[in-house]
Amino acid sequence: MTTYRLPGMRSEVPTWNSQAVHTYGRGRYSMITDALRSVVAALTEKYEAAYERPWQPDYKAAMLSAIVGVEVTISEIQGKFKLSQNRPGKINGRWSRN
């Protein structure tokens, strides 16, 4: 949490840095074992690569059947952010005093 002061205010106002992304689209489930195995392998390779002894998945078909794959065809993305309000300078048409 950071704070900033607006003109005419006696105390500082708390603020938080935040970011949000909303993704819209049409989704579908996939229970195809070969496709799930491929996705798990690709994700593992990417996120385990930094480790000295990366984990290597060896899923049996029964274990893969417990994973539900979701594929989304994105039709719209909305993003919003509120960052660094505690910095000196103009904030929403007003000047901060730091």
C-alpha positions as CSV (number, residue, x, y, z in Angstrom):
1,M,0.0,0.0,0.0
2,T,1.2,3.5,-0.8
3,T,-0.3,6.9,0.1
4,Y,-0.7,10.2,-1.6
5,R,-2.1,13.6,-0.6
6,L,-4.5,15.7,-2.6
7,P,-4.6,19.5,-2.4
8,G,-6.7,20.7,0.6
9,M,-6.5,17.4,2.4
10,R,-5.0,17.1,5.9
11,S,-4.0,13.5,5.7
12,E,-2.7,11.1,3.2
13,V,-5.1,8.8,1.2
14,P,-4.2,5.1,1.0
15,T,-4.0,3.6,-2.5
16,W,-3.0,0.3,-3.9
17,N,-1.4,-0.6,-7.3
18,S,-3.8,-2.8,-9.2
19,Q,-4.2,-4.4,-12.6
20,A,-7.1,-6.3,-14.1
21,V,-7.7,-8.1,-17.3
22,H,-11.1,-9.4,-18.4
23,T,-11.1,-11.9,-21.3
24,Y,-14.3,-12.8,-23.0
25,G,-14.9,-15.6,-25.5
26,R,-16.4,-18.9,-26.3
27,G,-15.0,-21.8,-24.3
28,R,-15.1,-25.6,-24.9
29,Y,-13.9,-28.5,-22.8
30,S,-11.4,-31.1,-24.0
31,M,-11.0,-34.5,-22.5
32,I,-8.7,-35.8,-25.4
33,T,-5.8,-37.6,-23.6
34,D,-3.2,-37.0,-26.3
35,A,-3.9,-33.2,-26.4
36,L,-3.8,-32.9,-22.6
37,R,-0.5,-34.9,-22.5
38,S,0.9,-32.5,-25.0
39,V,-0.2,-29.4,-23.1
40,V,1.1,-30.8,-19.7
41,A,4.4,-31.6,-21.4
42,A,4.8,-28.1,-22.9
43,L,3.9,-26.3,-19.6
44,T,6.2,-28.6,-17.6
45,E,9.1,-27.9,-20.0
46,K,8.6,-24.2,-19.8
47,Y,8.1,-23.8,-16.0
48,E,10.5,-26.5,-14.8
49,A,13.4,-25.5,-17.1
50,A,14.9,-23.3,-14.4
51,Y,15.4,-26.1,-11.9
52,E,18.6,-28.2,-11.7
53,R,16.5,-31.4,-11.8
54,P,13.3,-30.5,-13.6
55,W,10.2,-32.5,-12.9
56,Q,9.3,-34.9,-15.8
57,P,5.6,-35.8,-15.9
58,D,4.8,-39.5,-16.5
59,Y,1.0,-39.5,-16.3
60,K,-1.0,-42.7,-16.8
61,A,-4.1,-42.4,-18.9
62,A,-6.3,-42.6,-15.7
63,M,-4.4,-39.6,-14.2
64,L,-4.8,-37.5,-17.4
65,S,-8.5,-38.3,-17.5
66,A,-8.8,-36.3,-14.2
67,I,-7.6,-33.2,-16.0
68,V,-10.2,-31.1,-17.8
69,G,-8.8,-29.1,-20.6
70,V,-10.4,-25.7,-21.5
71,E,-9.9,-23.9,-24.7
72,V,-11.2,-20.4,-25.2
73,T,-11.5,-18.6,-28.5
74,I,-11.1,-15.0,-27.4
75,S,-13.5,-12.4,-28.7
76,E,-12.6,-9.4,-26.5
77,I,-10.0,-8.4,-24.0
78,Q,-10.4,-5.4,-21.5
79,G,-7.5,-4.2,-19.4
80,K,-7.4,-1.6,-16.6
81,F,-4.6,-0.5,-14.4
82,K,-4.0,1.9,-11.5
83,L,-0.3,2.3,-10.8
84,S,2.1,4.6,-9.0
85,Q,-0.4,7.1,-7.6
86,N,2.1,7.8,-4.9
87,R,4.5,9.5,-7.3
88,P,4.8,13.3,-7.5
89,G,3.1,14.8,-10.5
90,K,-0.3,15.0,-12.0
91,I,-2.8,12.5,-10.9
92,N,-6.3,12.4,-12.5
93,G,-6.1,16.1,-13.3
94,R,-4.7,17.0,-9.9
95,W,-1.2,17.5,-8.6
96,S,0.1,15.4,-5.7
97,R,2.4,16.7,-3.0
98,N,5.2,14.3,-2.0
